[in-house]
């Protein structure tokens, strides 16, 4: 069974993230909002202090949201090169969706618009297949 690391929160989660990467994570899901064709400062502050080869041997799924479809290439031109420099074994196809396609309910539940949900299901299926089909989720929230 593969173990997947999901990171969210503040830069204080960086050391916890590095420990989980070294010890347990086979796969890493990395998501960011896109602004002016770049990744968020929070993501940069989480990845920046990690060792150069922190993703070595891992499978990575890049995810991004943005205000307009003009940012769809940010996964390939802003996020993927940074991830590739950290030596993952595999970066699966990413997913970009518009901010308006994700809604947050009063209870914090996320809902993804049907068309976007189908695309997300496809990339998560590919990610799961790259990990051998079975996964366990670890969370490093700060």
NORNORRA-V937145 format. One line per field, one symbol per residue. phi: phi as a letter, one per 20 degrees, with the letter a starting at -180 (. if undefined). psi: psi as a letter, one per 40 degrees, with the letter a starting at -180 (. if undefined). burial: + if it has 16 or more other ideal C-beta (glycine too) atoms within 10 Angstrom, else -. Layout:
# NORNORRA-V937145
phi=???
psi=???
burial=???
This chain:
# NORNORRA-V937145
phi=.edddddbodgfffffffffffeceeccdccbfdclmcffffffffegffggdfegmedcdecbcafcffegefffddegfffffemffbdfgeccbfgfecddfgenfecdggffffffffffffffffenncccedcded
psi=hihhhhhiaieeedddddddddddhdihhhiiihhfeiiiddddddddeiidfdeheihhhhiiiidieeededddddddddddeefidhhihahhiideehihideehhhhidddddddddddddddddeeehihhihgi.
burial=-++++++-----++-+++-++---++++++++++---++--++--++--+---++--+++++++++----+--++--+++-++--+-+--++-++++---+--------------+--++--++--++-++---+--+-+--
